Amino acid sequence: MDETRVPDGDEPLGSEGSRSIDRMLNALTARATGGLSPASLWLAYMDWAIHLAAAPGKRAELARKAGRKTQRFLGHLSHVAVNPSASCCIDPLPGDSRFTGPAWQKMPYKLWYQGFLLTQQWWHNATHEVPGVSPHHEDVVSFATRQMLDIFSPSNLPWTNPEVAQATIETGGANLVAGWRNFAEDFSLWMAGQPAAGREAFRVGRDVAATPGKVVYRNRLIELIQYAPTTDTVLAEPVLIVPAWIMKYYILDLSPENSLIRYLVGQGHTVFCISWRNVGSEDRDLGLEDYRRMGVMEALDLIGTLVPGAKTHAVGYCLGGTLLALAAAAMARAGDERLASLTLLAAQVDFTEPGELELFIDDSQVSFLDSVMWERGYLDSAQMAGAFQLLRSNDLIWSRLVRDYLMGERAALTDLMAWNADATRMPYRMHSEYLRKLFLHNDLASGRYLVDGRPVAIQNIRVPIFAVGTERDHVAPWRSVYKIHYLSDTDVTFALTSGGHNAGIVSEPGHRGRRFHIAEKALDAPCVSPDEWVAAAETREGSWWLAWQEWLVAHSAPARVAPPAMGKALADAPGRYVMQG
């Protein structure tokens, strides 16, 4: 028999060995590229370059734009030669604060940043609206070009940044000496795998994650924390919080003054929260179904024994909200009526418009990530953190490098910043399933996601939903979060709050400058577009927590009850899993 042909559709002998070679090569390549797939970037570039080469009209348009921008710049040069305070020929984009200081309005710095902004604008035109380029490849090329341009931004170079030059003159170069010390300290901590400088001021269990409670359940994947009541009576329905597995749970239990968990306990809720274990290579085969079953469902089972007969207000944040929606849909199909309501905080259930993270997710990139995770058995938190930082490189990378290493300053670490540096790992199988089934194929929103061999649908959820989006969310854009209106057949209350993915959710009462829009869509009311919703929704000043608390009370039994007994304590909160590095 020909050894290259195998009957019955089986794979050829040695196929798995060949795939192992491919995976090892990709894993080695990933160490040099920071986990980014060169093939994905090359495909995007070639798509753009080939279509640009085949578009003489677009090239002619770009040549005209280059000529006009050169003319604008030369005209501006002649104006400032006569009047140094002449108005600019181009303004920075909204949110770009790199050139807003008064020192930037002096010569020659003003000319340098004006030329940079004109160049940046031309490259935006060059990478957009090229006929035939796929939208994803257009976004990737535009993003990569923007990253390359930012490297040479006048704000990032010591000899073209007037604020750095002024500090160097005033301090006699002491800022650069201090910056070198900051760099050496950060580099040594990074090489030793130690947390960032200043992190010691936020010790878990003392300064953050300090709300009193007990770990009442533990399995291979979660610890379930029950928080001690602080009121004489409580609402009959307990609250279960399902955080994202990508980060530690205490984003919702930061310092006492901005802890959502402490706030809920103080309002008379019996609160339970899942703390995900920081997985290792031995957990490589844990899948998304394990997270649903061992996470959400086993937590609900335990709550049912501690608070018998009561339904549960389930709350999910970010990816935890996606998992919770999936679990709620499976429960609805099975006739499981243990939920009283569903709250989704910055959580997507439809991934057709997932925001800027889509830049890092396509078939080529996911295949590349599979190889990285296959080698280790998990995706390291540093790789995901790097992707998130690139999305906001001016705020999270370049401005920090300028402040810490060129200006020689150190910004005080906040509890939110300390939490953000405390990420977790994700097992190979689970993350691969999440990226392929939910992100790439959108199986949950399309009714193709299977639980116990049967598809689940968001439309089957009948409990009321409270959903929160944040205005500046680059992880779960609020217009994507808003799509819960289109997928659910129940009453939906939607709140759009100021802030970003994290700060918009951690929005305690009394936080200055907070506001939100809110409106309820009844089951039989027509859906409207996100922009129509914003125009019609009520605007309130302050924290959305207050409105949510009113909503929870309205969907709870009217009579308060004595606090339920604490479960058998396995450890004091915050438990063991949150301490794992």
Secondary structure, DSSP 8 states (H G I E B T S, - for coil): --TT--GGG---TTHHHHHHHHHHHHHHHHHHHTT--HHHHHHHHHHHHHHHHT-HHHHHHHHHHHHHHHHHHHHHHHHHHH-TT---SS---TT--TT-SGGGGSTTHHHHHHHHHHHHHHHHHHHSS-TT--HHHHHHHHHHHHHHHHHT-GGGSTTT-HHHHHHHHHHTTHHHHHHHHHHHHHHHHHHTT---TTGGGS-BTTTBS-S-EEEEEE-SSEEEEEE---SSSB-SS-EEEE--TTB-GGGGS-SGGG-HHHHHHHTT--EEEEEE----GGGTT--HHHIIIIIIIHHHHHHHHHSTT--EEEEEETHHHHHHHHHHHHHHHHT---EEEEEEES--S--SS-GGGGGG-SHHHHHHHHHHHHHHSEE-HHHHHHHHHHHTHIIIIIHHHIIIIIS-------HHHHHHT-B--EEHHHHHHIIIIIIIT-HHHHT--EETTEE--GGG--S-EEEEEETT-SSS-HHHHTTHHHH-SS-EEEEEESS-TTTTTS--TT-TT-EEEEEEE-TTS----HHHHHHHSEEEES-HHHHHHHHHHHTS-SS-B--------SEETT-SGGG--
